[in-house]
Amino acid sequence: MPSEITQLCLDMNTGLHRVPFAQVGCAAKYRLNIYIANPATEKIYIGLNDGVENVYFQVRDPNGAVVPGFSLAPVSSSGTGYIPNYLQASYGPKIGSTNPSGYTPLILTPLLSGNYYIEFAANVSGDGLYDKKLTYIDVSVAQNTTVIDGRLWSEAWQIYSGGGYTVTPPSTQTFAKFYIYTNDSIVSKLDLNGLCGGT
């Protein structure tokens, strides 16, 4: 398969075809949600890598309160919660002694069912981000050691596949796949199949 670049794009410059996706205080339709069905048995595992973008993040619970221990702080550049490379991102989180090839995650133990959401900012004051990308992100929900598919969701994914205004396949292609769940419970797959998207 050709090389692939798919990064989350955090850019609230709405004058340039962007939306305030996953930014602090954004409208509900732009949030990056994490669904918890059973807080007694499920946990959230988080890993990030922002390259050198200096991005801050926090997590809010279904009532909109910042989760204790997950208030605005810089994305780690090493250790717990840091994804150092593509291989560890693809393996996902280490959970206990399982999945030893994965990254070491931050672990959030939820107290409520419903949609938690992760927010990003430029600093501890919660200012907006412009033209920032996350190199790697993994947010997994697991019951014991079993990761449950489909729990990370948004109505407004904003991605970047490299190249800026110069699109040069295959190095600026994305082969990401998105699953669309409609109000009438139909699931469709969107396969980007080599799309080249600039900034």
N, CA and C of each residue as an Amber inpcrd file, in Angstrom:
protein
   597
   0.8450000  -1.1780000   0.0000000   0.0000000   0.0000000   0.0000000
   0.8880000   1.2390000   0.0000000   0.4630000   2.3190000  -0.6590000
   1.2570000   3.5520000  -0.6470000   1.3890000   4.1070000   0.7660000
   2.3840000   4.9820000   0.9370000   2.5210000   5.6320000   2.2380000
   1.2690000   6.4560000   2.5200000   1.0020000   6.6780000   3.7890000
  -0.2650000   7.3010000   4.1830000  -0.0480000   8.3330000   5.2550000
  -0.7150000   9.4670000   5.1240000  -0.7070000  10.4950000   6.1600000
  -2.1470000  10.8330000   6.4800000  -2.5580000  10.6320000   7.7100000
  -3.8830000  11.0680000   8.1490000  -3.7200000  11.6290000   9.5530000
  -3.8010000  12.9300000   9.6890000  -3.6550000  13.5760000  10.9790000
  -4.9280000  14.3380000  11.3050000  -5.2430000  14.4420000  12.6020000
  -6.3290000  15.3330000  12.9910000  -5.8490000  16.7640000  12.8380000
  -6.6830000  17.5830000  12.2310000  -6.3550000  18.9860000  12.0090000
  -7.1480000  19.8490000  12.9860000  -6.4560000  20.6820000  13.7080000
  -7.0630000  21.5750000  14.6950000  -6.8440000  23.0020000  14.2110000
  -7.8610000  23.5610000  13.5980000  -7.7240000  24.8740000  12.9820000
  -9.0810000  25.5560000  12.9730000  -9.2260000  26.5930000  13.7880000
 -10.5200000  27.2610000  13.8660000 -10.6120000  28.4780000  12.9570000
  -9.7760000  28.5000000  11.9150000  -9.8340000  29.5790000  10.9330000
 -10.9900000  29.3020000   9.9730000 -12.1970000  29.6380000  10.4150000
 -13.3940000  29.3110000   9.6470000 -13.4710000  30.0590000   8.3240000
 -12.6810000  31.1090000   8.1730000 -12.6450000  31.8120000   6.8940000
 -11.9480000  31.0140000   5.8090000 -11.1910000  29.9890000   6.2090000
 -10.4790000  29.1390000   5.2530000 -11.0250000  27.7100000   5.3160000
 -12.3250000  27.5740000   5.1510000 -13.0120000  26.2790000   5.0850000
 -12.7500000  25.3550000   6.2760000 -12.5260000  25.8870000   7.4430000
 -12.3180000  25.0640000   8.6370000 -13.4550000  25.2690000   9.6300000
 -13.5260000  24.3600000  10.6090000 -14.4880000  24.4640000  11.7040000
 -13.7100000  24.3340000  13.0110000 -14.2710000  24.7720000  14.1320000
 -13.5470000  24.6750000  15.4100000 -13.5860000  23.2630000  15.9990000
 -13.2510000  22.2720000  15.1900000 -13.2960000  20.8650000  15.5890000
 -12.4910000  20.6110000  16.8640000 -13.1580000  20.0420000  17.8650000
 -12.5400000  19.5700000  19.1130000 -11.7950000  20.6630000  19.8870000
 -12.1840000  21.9120000  19.6900000 -11.5270000  22.9970000  20.4130000
 -12.3060000  23.3170000  21.6910000 -11.6310000  23.8850000  22.6650000
 -12.2600000  24.2280000  23.9350000 -13.4760000  25.1290000  23.6880000
 -14.6170000  24.7290000  24.2460000 -15.8290000  25.5230000  24.1560000
 -16.5610000  25.4500000  22.8280000 -16.1590000  24.5430000  21.9350000
 -16.8310000  24.4600000  20.6320000 -18.2590000  23.9430000  20.8100000
 -19.0970000  24.2050000  19.8000000 -20.4770000  23.7050000  19.8080000
 -20.4780000  22.1850000  19.8060000 -21.5570000  21.5940000  20.3060000
 -21.6480000  20.1390000  20.4240000 -21.3990000  19.4270000  19.0990000
 -21.8140000  20.0310000  17.9940000 -21.6670000  19.3570000  16.6980000
 -20.2120000  19.2690000  16.2390000 -19.2970000  19.9870000  16.9180000
 -17.8870000  19.9320000  16.5500000 -17.0450000  19.1170000  17.5400000
 -17.6740000  18.5340000  18.5460000 -16.9210000  17.8340000  19.5860000
 -16.3390000  16.4970000  19.1010000 -15.2760000  16.0710000  19.7910000
 -14.7000000  14.7490000  19.6080000 -15.1200000  13.9340000  20.8240000
 -16.1210000  13.0850000  20.6200000 -16.8060000  12.3900000  21.7130000
 -16.2530000  10.9990000  21.9770000 -16.4240000  10.5730000  23.2250000
 -16.0300000   9.2330000  23.6630000 -17.2180000   8.6540000  24.4270000
 -17.8730000   7.6640000  23.8640000 -19.1030000   7.1550000  24.4710000
 -18.8170000   6.0600000  25.5030000 -19.4160000   6.2230000  26.6770000
 -19.3380000   5.2230000  27.7450000 -20.7370000   4.6830000  28.0020000
 -20.8960000   3.3730000  27.8290000 -22.1930000   2.7330000  28.0720000
 -22.3150000   2.2850000  29.5210000 -21.2310000   1.7200000  30.0770000
 -21.2750000   1.1740000  31.4320000 -20.0330000   1.6210000  32.2070000
 -20.1450000   2.6980000  33.0010000 -18.9700000   3.1990000  33.7220000
 -18.4400000   2.2320000  34.7750000 -19.2400000   1.2390000  35.1450000
 -18.7750000   0.2740000  36.1440000 -17.7470000  -0.6990000  35.5580000
 -17.7680000  -0.8700000  34.2350000 -16.8870000  -1.8770000  33.6300000
 -15.9930000  -1.3410000  32.5200000 -16.1700000  -0.0840000  32.1170000
 -15.4190000   0.4610000  30.9810000 -14.4530000   1.5510000  31.4290000
 -13.3240000   1.6380000  30.7390000 -12.3410000   2.6900000  30.9820000
 -11.9360000   3.3100000  29.6510000 -11.4360000   4.5520000  29.7300000
 -10.9650000   5.2730000  28.5470000  -9.4390000   5.3200000  28.5930000
  -8.8140000   4.9500000  27.4700000  -7.3570000   4.9390000  27.3410000
  -6.9660000   5.9650000  26.2720000  -6.0450000   6.8560000  26.6220000
  -5.7030000   7.9760000  25.7360000  -4.2060000   8.0210000  25.4770000
  -3.8510000   8.1830000  24.1940000  -2.4690000   8.4050000  23.7900000
  -2.4250000   9.4550000  22.7050000  -1.4400000  10.3510000  22.7720000
  -1.3360000  11.4530000  21.8200000   0.1280000  11.7170000  21.4720000
   0.3160000  12.3630000  20.3260000   1.6240000  12.8910000  19.9490000
   1.3450000  14.0770000  19.0380000   1.7610000  15.2560000  19.4550000
   1.5040000  16.4550000  18.6490000   2.7450000  16.9360000  17.9190000
   3.7660000  16.0840000  17.8060000   5.0060000  16.5170000  17.1620000
   5.6000000  17.6540000  17.9690000   5.7370000  18.8080000  17.3660000
   6.2530000  19.9840000  18.0880000   5.2210000  21.1080000  18.0480000
   3.9540000  20.7460000  18.0710000   2.8800000  21.7290000  17.9060000
   2.5080000  22.4650000  19.1950000   2.9280000  21.9720000  20.3790000
   2.6150000  22.6110000  21.6630000   1.1120000  22.7340000  21.8990000
   0.4250000  21.6110000  21.7880000  -1.0260000  21.5530000  21.9550000
  -1.3580000  21.1490000  23.3920000  -2.4120000  21.7550000  23.9420000
  -2.9370000  21.3970000  25.2570000  -4.2440000  20.6310000  25.0610000
  -4.6210000  19.8010000  26.0540000  -5.8880000  19.0810000  25.9500000
  -6.5030000  18.8780000  27.3320000  -7.8120000  18.6100000  27.3150000
  -8.5370000  18.2530000  28.5320000  -9.6940000  17.3370000  28.1490000
 -10.3180000  16.7250000  29.1730000 -11.4650000  15.8550000  28.9510000
 -12.6100000  16.3330000  29.8400000 -13.8020000  16.4160000  29.2470000
 -15.0120000  16.7670000  29.9950000 -15.9410000  15.5640000  30.0770000
 -16.7210000  15.5200000  31.1640000 -17.6710000  14.4260000  31.3480000
 -18.9930000  14.7550000  30.6560000 -19.9680000  13.8360000  30.6700000
 -21.2380000  14.0950000  29.9780000 -22.0030000  15.3160000  30.4700000
 -21.7110000  15.7980000  31.6860000 -22.3590000  17.0070000  32.1960000
 -21.5910000  18.2780000  31.8360000 -20.4600000  18.1310000  31.1520000
 -19.6590000  19.2890000  30.7570000 -18.5990000  19.7000000  31.7540000
 -18.4720000  18.9630000  32.8630000 -17.4530000  19.2850000  33.8640000
 -16.1100000  18.6880000  33.4470000 -15.0280000  19.4300000  33.6980000
 -13.7010000  18.8960000  33.4190000 -13.4300000  17.7370000  34.3760000
 -12.9640000  16.6150000  33.8400000 -12.6790000  15.4280000  34.6500000
 -11.4500000  15.7000000  35.5150000 -11.5300000  15.4780000  36.8420000
 -10.3600000  15.6750000  37.6990000  -9.1530000  14.8930000  37.1760000
  -8.0090000  15.5690000  37.1030000  -6.8010000  14.9530000  36.5750000
  -6.6550000  15.0900000  35.0730000  -7.6870000  15.6470000  34.4180000
  -7.6610000  15.8060000  32.9630000  -8.0060000  17.2290000  32.5590000
  -7.5650000  18.2060000  33.3570000  -7.7540000  19.6110000  32.9910000
  -6.6490000  20.0150000  32.0050000  -6.7780000  21.1980000  31.4080000
  -5.8600000  21.6040000  30.3490000  -4.3890000  21.4540000  30.7500000
  -3.6870000  20.6510000  29.9600000  -2.2660000  20.3970000  30.1720000
  -1.6430000  20.0870000  28.8160000  -0.3310000  20.2990000  28.6750000
   0.3070000  20.0180000  27.3900000   0.2400000  18.5260000  27.0490000
   0.1230000  18.2360000  25.7590000   0.2720000  16.8660000  25.2880000
   1.6820000  16.4120000  25.6620000   1.7970000  15.2260000  26.2440000
   3.1010000  14.7230000  26.6940000   4.0550000  14.5270000  25.5260000
   5.3460000  14.7050000  25.8020000   6.3630000  14.4500000  24.7860000
   7.1590000  13.1910000  25.0990000   6.7520000  12.4880000  26.1590000
   7.3800000  11.2070000  26.5170000   6.5410000  10.5650000  27.6180000
   6.7840000   9.2930000  27.8610000   6.1690000   8.5970000  28.9840000
   4.6960000   8.2910000  28.8080000   3.9730000   8.2800000  29.9190000
   2.5600000   7.9180000  29.9380000   1.7330000   8.8850000  29.1010000
   0.9110000   8.3190000  28.2270000   0.0540000   9.1270000  27.3770000
   0.6920000   9.5750000  26.0820000   1.9510000   9.2020000  25.8580000
   2.6720000   9.6070000  24.6480000   2.7700000   8.4220000  23.6900000
   2.4580000   8.6510000  22.4170000   2.6150000   7.6250000  21.3840000
   3.8510000   7.9900000  20.5690000   4.9500000   7.2320000  20.7020000
   6.1950000   7.6290000  20.0590000   6.2830000   7.3540000  18.5630000
   5.5070000   6.3870000  18.0590000   5.6580000   6.0340000  16.6450000
   4.3840000   5.3920000  16.0990000   4.3650000   5.2580000  14.7790000
   3.1860000   4.7270000  14.0940000   2.8630000   3.3070000  14.5500000
   3.8820000   2.4820000  14.7450000   3.6490000   1.0810000  15.1180000
   2.9070000   0.9910000  16.4440000   3.3470000   1.7380000  17.4470000
   2.6610000   1.6980000  18.7350000   1.2560000   2.2820000  18.6290000
   1.0710000   3.3070000  17.7900000  -0.2770000   3.8500000  17.5700000
  -1.1880000   2.7830000  16.9910000  -0.6720000   2.0000000  16.0410000
  -1.5000000   0.9830000  15.3940000  -1.8340000  -0.1720000  16.3310000
  -0.9510000  -0.4780000  17.2830000  -1.2320000  -1.5340000  18.2620000
  -2.2430000  -1.0860000  19.3110000  -2.2780000   0.2120000  19.5970000
  -3.2050000   0.7110000  20.6020000  -2.6120000   0.6470000  21.9970000
  -3.4490000   0.8170000  23.0260000  -2.9280000   0.9340000  24.3930000
  -2.5270000  -0.3940000  25.0160000  -1.4760000  -0.3290000  25.8450000
  -1.1870000  -1.4400000  26.7520000  -2.2520000  -1.4030000  27.8340000
  -2.8840000  -2.5240000  28.0980000  -3.8860000  -2.5910000  29.1670000
  -3.4430000  -3.6880000  30.1220000  -2.9620000  -3.2820000  31.2910000
  -2.3790000  -4.2490000  32.2100000  -1.1600000  -4.8740000  31.5500000
  -1.1040000  -6.2010000  31.5270000   0.0280000  -6.8940000  30.9050000
  -0.2760000  -7.2920000  29.4650000  -1.4460000  -6.8960000  28.9650000
  -1.7950000  -7.2640000  27.5920000  -1.2850000  -6.2120000  26.6050000
  -1.1820000  -6.6100000  25.3650000  -0.7770000  -5.7380000  24.2640000
   0.5530000  -5.0430000  24.5450000   1.6180000  -5.7980000  24.8290000
   2.8930000  -5.1850000  25.2150000   3.5380000  -4.3310000  24.1290000
   3.1220000  -4.4860000  22.8730000   3.6960000  -3.6840000  21.7830000
   3.0420000  -2.3200000  21.6510000   1.9850000  -2.0700000  22.4340000
   1.2730000  -0.8000000  22.3560000   1.9480000   0.2980000  23.1600000
   1.3020000   1.4520000  23.1990000   1.8130000   2.5930000  23.9620000
   1.2750000   2.5520000  25.3920000   1.9190000   3.2670000  26.3080000
   1.4680000   3.3570000  27.6960000   0.4640000   4.5040000  27.8040000
  -0.8180000   4.2030000  28.0700000  -1.8550000   5.2370000  27.9920000
  -2.0990000   5.9870000  29.2970000  -2.6990000   7.1610000  29.1570000
  -3.3980000   7.7860000  30.2740000  -4.6910000   7.0050000  30.4490000
  -5.1250000   6.7970000  31.6870000  -6.3330000   6.0020000  31.9340000
  -7.3490000   6.8480000  32.6840000  -8.5350000   6.9490000  32.1010000
  -9.6320000   7.6770000  32.7270000 -10.6820000   6.6580000  33.1530000
 -10.9910000   6.6490000  34.4410000 -12.0400000   5.7620000  34.9610000
 -13.3240000   6.5710000  35.0790000 -14.2880000   6.3370000  34.1920000
 -15.5000000   7.1610000  34.1750000 -16.4260000   6.8640000  35.3460000
 -17.1810000   7.8760000  35.7280000 -18.1800000   7.7250000  36.7850000
 -19.5990000   7.7980000  36.2250000 -19.7300000   8.2440000  34.9850000
 -21.0430000   8.4530000  34.3800000 -21.1210000   7.7520000  33.0370000
 -22.3240000   7.3750000  32.6310000 -22.5300000   6.9130000  31.2610000
 -22.8280000   8.1290000  30.3910000 -22.6220000   7.9660000  29.0940000
 -22.8740000   9.0640000  28.1660000 -21.6120000   9.4730000  27.4350000
 -21.6540000  10.6470000  26.8180000 -20.5500000  11.1230000  25.9850000
 -19.5970000  12.0400000  26.7450000 -18.3950000  11.5210000  26.9780000
 -17.2850000  12.3630000  27.3960000 -16.7680000  13.0320000  26.1280000
 -15.9710000  14.0880000  26.2780000 -15.3730000  14.6620000  25.0780000
 -14.0260000  15.2850000  25.3900000 -13.1350000  15.1790000  24.4110000
 -11.7840000  15.6830000  24.5400000 -11.7020000  17.0130000  23.8060000
 -11.0360000  17.9800000  24.4320000 -10.9060000  19.3210000  23.8630000
  -9.4300000  19.7030000  23.7720000  -9.1020000  20.4890000  22.7330000
  -7.7260000  20.9260000  22.5160000  -7.6550000  22.4470000  22.5260000
  -6.4940000  22.9670000  22.9120000  -6.3090000  24.4200000  23.0020000
  -4.8420000  24.7710000  22.7710000  -4.5910000  26.0720000  22.6010000
  -3.2280000  26.5570000  22.3650000  -2.4440000  26.7280000  23.6590000
  -3.1600000  26.8280000  24.7880000  -2.4790000  27.1000000  26.0490000
  -3.4190000  26.7730000  27.2050000  -2.9530000  26.9850000  28.4220000
  -3.7310000  26.6500000  29.6070000  -4.9450000  27.5620000  29.7710000
  -4.9650000  28.6910000  29.0660000  -6.1200000  29.5820000  29.1000000
  -7.2480000  29.1190000  28.1760000  -6.9750000  28.1120000  27.3340000
  -8.0070000  27.5860000  26.4500000  -8.1620000  28.3300000  25.1390000
  -7.1540000  29.0950000  24.7420000  -7.2370000  29.8320000  23.4810000
  -7.2690000  28.8840000  22.2870000  -7.8520000  29.3670000  21.1950000
  -8.0420000  28.5470000  20.0060000  -6.7450000  28.1960000  19.2920000
  -6.8210000  27.0960000  18.5390000  -5.6860000  26.6090000  17.7670000
  -5.8630000  26.9510000  16.2910000  -4.7610000  27.2580000  15.6430000
  -4.7680000  27.5670000  14.2140000  -3.7060000  26.7310000  13.5200000
  -4.1360000  25.9450000  12.5340000  -3.2380000  25.1560000  11.6920000
  -2.2900000  24.2710000  12.5020000  -2.8660000  23.5000000  13.4160000
  -2.0940000  22.5180000  14.1880000  -2.5750000  21.1180000  13.8260000
  -1.6640000  20.1550000  13.8730000  -2.0130000  18.7760000  13.5660000
  -1.5440000  17.8560000  14.6880000  -2.2930000  16.7840000  14.9120000
  -1.8510000  15.7460000  15.8390000  -1.2290000  14.6250000  15.0150000
   0.0420000  14.3420000  15.2820000   0.7380000  13.3020000  14.5340000
   0.1040000  11.9490000  14.7780000  -0.1290000  11.6160000  16.0510000
  -0.7910000  10.3580000  16.4210000  -1.8370000  10.6420000  17.4920000
  -2.9450000   9.9400000  17.3980000  -3.9670000   9.9840000  18.4520000
  -4.6180000   8.6160000  18.5340000  -4.7950000   8.1620000  19.7520000
  -5.5860000   6.9620000  19.9900000  -6.4250000   7.2080000  21.2380000
  -7.7240000   7.0440000  21.1030000  -8.6230000   7.1060000  22.2440000
  -9.4550000   5.8300000  22.1770000  -9.2170000   4.9340000  23.1240000
  -9.8830000   3.6280000  23.1260000 -10.7090000   3.4620000  24.3840000
 -11.8590000   2.8300000  24.2240000 -12.6630000   2.4130000  25.3740000
 -12.5520000   0.8920000  25.4550000 -12.2820000   0.3980000  26.6590000
 -12.1420000  -1.0470000  26.8250000 -12.9060000  -1.5160000  28.0490000
 -13.3930000  -2.7460000  27.9420000 -14.0130000  -3.4400000  29.0600000
 -13.0480000  -4.5350000  29.4530000 -12.4790000  -4.4310000  30.6450000
 -11.3510000  -5.2740000  31.0360000 -10.2290000  -5.0530000  30.0260000
  -9.8540000  -6.0810000  29.2600000  -8.7770000  -5.9120000  28.2810000
  -9.2950000  -5.9040000  26.8450000 -10.6020000  -5.8710000  26.6570000
 -11.1830000  -5.9090000  25.3150000 -11.5860000  -4.5110000  24.8630000
 -10.9260000  -4.0240000  23.8040000 -11.2660000  -2.7200000  23.2420000
 -12.5940000  -2.8260000  22.4930000 -13.4680000  -1.8450000  22.7050000
 -14.8040000  -1.8300000  22.0910000 -14.7780000  -0.8550000  20.9190000
 -15.0410000  -1.3500000  19.7240000 -15.0160000  -0.5030000  18.5270000
 -16.1500000   0.5280000  18.5430000 -15.9190000   1.6360000  17.8520000
 -16.9760000   2.6000000  17.5900000 -17.2910000   3.5780000  18.6950000
 -16.4490000   3.7000000  19.7000000 -16.7660000   4.5850000  20.8230000
 -16.2400000   6.0060000  20.6530000 -15.2720000   6.2120000  19.7790000
 -14.7800000   7.5630000  19.4900000 -15.5420000   8.0670000  18.2700000
 -16.2130000   9.2190000  18.4150000 -17.0410000   9.6670000  17.2950000
 -17.1620000  11.1840000  17.2610000 -17.4800000  11.6800000  16.0870000
 -17.6990000  13.1110000  15.8990000 -18.6160000  13.3190000  14.7030000
 -19.2920000  14.4420000  14.7010000 -20.0780000  14.8430000  13.5340000
 -19.2590000  15.7340000  12.6100000 -18.0130000  16.0310000  12.9820000
 -17.2510000  17.0380000  12.2290000 -15.7670000  16.7050000  12.1540000
 -15.4220000  15.4860000  11.7740000 -14.0100000  15.1340000  11.6620000
 -13.3010000  16.1410000  10.7550000 -12.1190000  16.5420000  11.1840000
 -11.3160000  17.4560000  10.3780000  -9.9090000  16.8610000  10.2820000
  -9.5650000  16.3980000   9.0780000  -8.2920000  15.6950000   8.9220000
  -7.4130000  16.3860000   7.8880000  -6.1550000  15.9800000   7.9070000
  -5.1380000  16.5390000   7.0280000  -4.3150000  15.3830000   6.4830000
  -4.0430000  15.4040000   5.1860000  -3.2430000  14.3270000   4.6090000
  -1.9420000  14.8260000   4.0030000  -1.4830000  15.9790000   4.4230000
  -0.1660000  16.4580000   4.0490000  -0.1320000  17.2070000   2.7350000
   0.9950000  17.8500000   2.4840000   1.2260000  18.4710000   1.2000000
   0.8800000  19.9400000   1.1000000   0.1410000  20.4820000   2.0640000
  -0.2590000  21.8740000   1.9500000  -1.0570000  22.0850000   0.6790000
  -0.6250000  23.0190000  -0.1330000  -1.3080000  23.2670000  -1.4020000
  -0.6590000  22.5030000  -2.5520000   0.3590000  21.6900000  -2.2360000
   1.0000000  20.8680000  -3.2480000   0.6500000  19.4170000  -2.9730000
  -0.2090000  18.8500000  -3.7990000  -0.6560000  17.4730000  -3.6080000
   0.2240000  16.5620000  -4.4460000   0.9430000  15.6570000  -3.7800000
   1.8950000  14.7910000  -4.4640000   1.6860000  13.3350000  -4.0750000
   0.7550000  12.6310000  -4.7560000   0.5590000  11.2160000  -4.4570000
   1.8480000  10.4400000  -4.7380000   2.1820000   9.3530000  -4.0270000
   1.3630000   8.8030000  -2.9490000   1.7020000   9.3460000  -1.5690000
   2.6910000  10.2490000  -1.4640000   3.1540000  10.6590000  -0.1400000
   2.1690000  11.5550000   0.5960000   1.1480000  12.0630000  -0.0620000
   0.1600000  12.9020000   0.6130000  -1.2390000  12.3010000   0.5040000
  -1.3230000  10.9820000   0.4710000  -2.6230000  10.3220000   0.3680000
  -3.0720000   9.8130000   1.7240000  -4.3880000   9.6770000   1.8900000
  -4.9360000   9.0270000   3.0720000  -5.8340000   7.8750000   2.6530000
  -5.7230000   6.8030000   3.3870000  -6.5570000   5.6240000   3.1660000
  -7.4420000   5.3680000   4.3880000  -7.7290000   6.4310000   5.1340000
  -8.5730000   6.3230000   6.3300000  -9.9780000   5.8690000   5.9450000
 -10.6210000   5.2110000   6.9010000 -12.0050000   4.7720000   6.7210000
 -12.8430000   5.3020000   7.8760000 -14.0150000   5.8250000   7.5560000
 -14.9360000   6.3470000   8.5540000 -16.2420000   5.5680000   8.4590000
 -16.8470000   5.3240000   9.6150000 -18.1310000   4.6210000   9.6560000
 -19.1990000   5.6080000  10.1030000 -20.2400000   5.7250000   9.3200000
 -21.2860000   6.7170000   9.5410000 -22.5120000   6.0090000  10.0990000
 -22.9440000   6.4520000  11.2680000 -24.1100000   5.8630000  11.9330000
 -25.2310000   6.8900000  11.9030000 -26.3100000   6.5680000  11.2280000
 -27.4010000   7.5290000  11.0490000 -28.4380000   7.4110000  12.1610000
 -29.3240000   8.4070000  12.2350000 -30.3770000   8.4020000  13.2500000
 -31.2980000   7.1990000  13.1300000 -31.4160000   6.6280000  11.9290000
 -32.2680000   5.4450000  11.7580000 -31.4590000   4.1500000  11.7950000
 -30.2730000   4.2020000  12.4290000 -29.4480000   3.0310000  12.7500000
 -28.8500000   2.3270000  11.5380000 -28.5870000   3.0660000  10.4800000
 -27.8960000   2.5050000   9.3180000 -26.4160000   2.8650000   9.4230000
 -25.5440000   1.8790000   9.1850000 -24.1020000   2.1140000   9.2140000
 -23.5580000   2.0360000   7.7940000 -22.8730000   3.0900000   7.3720000
 -22.2230000   3.1310000   6.0640000 -20.7360000   3.3790000   6.2770000
 -19.9310000   2.9400000   5.3120000 -18.4750000   3.1550000   5.3920000
 -18.0380000   4.1460000   4.3200000 -17.2550000   5.1360000   4.7240000
 -16.6200000   6.0530000   3.7990000 -15.1480000   5.6960000   3.7320000
 -14.7080000   5.1920000   2.5870000 -13.3140000   4.8240000   2.3710000
 -12.6580000   5.9360000   1.5590000 -11.7110000   6.6670000   2.1390000
 -11.1020000   7.7940000   1.4470000 -10.1900000   7.3530000   0.3030000
  -9.7400000   6.0980000   0.3060000  -9.1570000   5.4260000  -0.8550000
  -8.1120000   6.2630000  -1.6000000  -7.1920000   6.8690000  -0.8450000
  -6.1160000   7.5950000  -1.4820000  -6.3650000   9.0680000  -1.7120000
  -7.3720000   9.6100000  -1.0580000  -7.6660000  11.0370000  -1.1970000
  -6.4400000  11.8660000  -0.8190000  -6.2040000  12.9330000  -1.5480000
  -5.1340000  13.8850000  -1.2270000  -5.7730000  15.1730000  -0.7580000
  -5.6540000  15.4820000   0.4950000  -6.2590000  16.6950000   1.0230000
  -5.2000000  17.6600000   1.5180000  -5.2670000  18.8850000   1.0810000
  -4.3100000  19.8990000   1.5310000  -4.8120000  20.6450000   2.7300000
  -4.1910000  21.7960000   3.0120000  -4.5830000  22.5710000   4.1810000
  -5.7440000  23.4780000   3.8920000
